[in-house]
Amino acid sequence: MTRQHAPSPQKPAHAKPDDGGVIYAETDADEDDAQEADIPSPADVANVAGIEWNESPVREDGLKGAAVIQAFVRHLPNQPGVYRMMNEAGDVLYVGKARSLKKRVTNYAQGRGHSNRITRMIAQTVNMEFVTTRTETEALLLEANLIKRLKPRFNVLMRDDKSFPYILITGDHAAPAIFKHRGARARKGSYFGPFASAGAVGRTINALQRAFLLRTCTDSVYDSRTRPCLLYQIKRCSGPCTGEIDAEGYGRLVGEAKDFLSGRSQAVKAQLAGAMQAASEDLDFERAAVYRDRLAALSHVQSHQGINPRTVEEADVFAIHHDAGMACIQVFFFRTGQNWGNRAYFPKADPSLAPGEILGAFISQFYDDKPTPRMILVSDDFEDRELLQEALGVRMDRKVSISVPQRGEKRELVDQVLSNAREAHGRNLAETASQARLLQGLAETFNLPFPPRRIEVYDNSHIMGTNAVGGMIVAGPEGFAKSQYRKFNIKSTDITPGDDFGMMREVMTRRFSRLIKEHGEGPVRPDEADDTDATPSAGMPAWPDLVLIDGGKGQMSAVRAILDELGIADKVTAIGVAKGMHREAGRERFFVDGKPDFTLPPRDPVLYFVQRLRDEAHRFAIGSHRARRKKEMVANPLDEIAGIGPARKRALLHHFGTAKAVSRAGVDDLIKVEGISEAVAELIYNHFHEENR
């Protein structure tokens, strides 16, 4: 049993938020080279939260389910805290918080009055761990943190957890620039957001360029300009780089842009309208036309923002529609009285949960690593609303309001968001049904015992054998599962450059050897599967029910040889997909073990589905190859020298000009560089002159 008795600090978990959020990479993880990020232990999370985690290894061996929970109850205090329930494999089944750990866990131990979901969870529990906190508020924040990182299968899970983009007007340069920004707010400047999507930010920046003529070039490009660029010629930039506008005039443009993004749009428009009128009265029609175009650009920004409330300055609005076993949560973002976009989420939740329960769990996870607005409007009330309101207020160090409006403009906003949630729910339901029909058709076409729950598609990409990369994409009942994509940097030195068969052998060996090591000897049928067969992040089996290979007989021979060698040839269905004569789409030939190759009718929906899967694998493999090639092209020989960091590398390049010149320098020359000692100079010299050592 794990318990905690140390006093917690004055501020609970995440007293200062990560302003920019966290970007979760989806497609660049190498299966062996860059394994998925290690999930931090609860002790690590608690330490980050400022809560000491003291473990005492007490476990009630031999007990399971309600019996083991009852055994833990005897040791629990009447204090707030967080508990975890785990199965035999040590996987976390559920993370919960309680005002009184003893009372909450006692409810589980009684074994009656539970839903089917809770009953199954209790039956699988063989161990529990606990941490006590000083307040229930701390417990709520720590619970949300743990759920997001551990992804317990019986909790409500967000699934899509990418950070939101912002607009940044830099503050560390004499001529501030405007950029799209993701991540932590490390750079000095003014940040405006969040926006719902990168597309919304891009459209807004394009319009703001026309309205305020701010530069979008990097500082290095700005400093190297000797004449105005194309953006100046098409009236998208005022040209501060070459003095087309003086510093004072450019500063006024920057101030107007900040005012507009800060909600003072009417004042800015009134000022521009006055300047246009004055220029017209002075018969300076060319200057008046510039102000006219800027006003039109501002109107374009506001016309594309949809709902712009009159009384709501800053708020996030959440609405949930729950039907047919699926929940859709729609979120609208309002800042400075303007609508800055919306996004639909489809959290993983048990169908038996009430909409309010799902919404409350979702919101607590949503703001775990994001800044919180002063007002949050929700469509459904939930049990811990006031507690969550208090917790978010403590974390932001200011008042945060969570309310369920009943009338007025706020209620109208919630109803509008709820209407969008219903529409998104209907679209997703239709797409899911369509996907289910395609998977059923795929099973019938290739004589599979059941519609595949997980399809893996493999492809290779290289140029004359260089920077070879294998790509794996994953699809299932809900479409492409991009968080499951993997790339494989081809490592073997025994493969002849350009040997596609050898590359595929390496990819399949690495993929399925690791799969056997981590998830047993093969896939489990749907009627035999339980929750432990699913990957926590995707909600689908770890083993593929179907493997598609972009290739013909040669590729399939390499794949079957590997599957035979690993002893899983009879457990994994692998099919080759080769382009037909003249490599025309629609003439693909399919290669199935034990059957003659065949084609499908040109307008067969299953054929279109397979083409879409193959094209996605092709896109991903080529993208991974290009990223690797680009990285190699910009690699610097100095990066390979241990002890040479960014500062020393910069000093060397400033002194010698190029890395090649550094490689030719003697020790005496290297010592003259600032920050390079004699020992470091010898290290650099020896790195480039190994043959002389």
Secondary structure, 3 states (H helix, E strand, C coil): CECCCCCCCCCCCCCCCCCCCCCCCCCCCECCCCCCCCCCCHHHHHHHHCCCCCECCCCCCCCCCHHHHHHHHCCCCCCCEEEEEECCCCCEEEEEEECCHHHHHHHHHHCCCCCHHHHHHHHHCCEEEEEECCCHHHHHHHHHHHHHHHCCCCCCECCCCCCCCEEEEECCCCCCEEEEECCCCCCCEEEECCCCCHHHHHHHHHHHHHHHCCECCCHHHHHHCCCCCHHHHCCCCCCHHHCCCCHHHHHHHHHHHHHHHCCCHHHHHHHHHHHHHHHHHCCCHHHHHHHHHHHHHHHHHHHCCCCCCCCCCCEEEEEEEEECCEEEEEEEEEECCEEEEEEEECCECCCCCCHHHHHHHHHHHHCCCCCCCCEEEECCCCCCHHHHHHHHHHHHCCCCEEECCCCHHHHHHHHHHHHHHHHHHHHHHHHHHHHHHHHHHHHHHCCCCCCCCCEEEEEEEEECCEEEEEEEEEEECCEECHHHCEEEECCCCCCCCCCHHHHHHHHHHHHHHHHHHHHCCCCCCCCCCCHHHECCCCCCECCCCEEEEECCHHHHHHHHHHHHHHCCCCCCCEEEEECCHHHCCCCCEEEECCCCCECCCCCCHHHHHHHHHHHHHHHHHHHHHHHHHHHHHCCCHHHHCCCCCHHHHHHHHHHHCCHHHHHHCCHHHHHCCCCCCHHHHHHHHHHHCHHHC
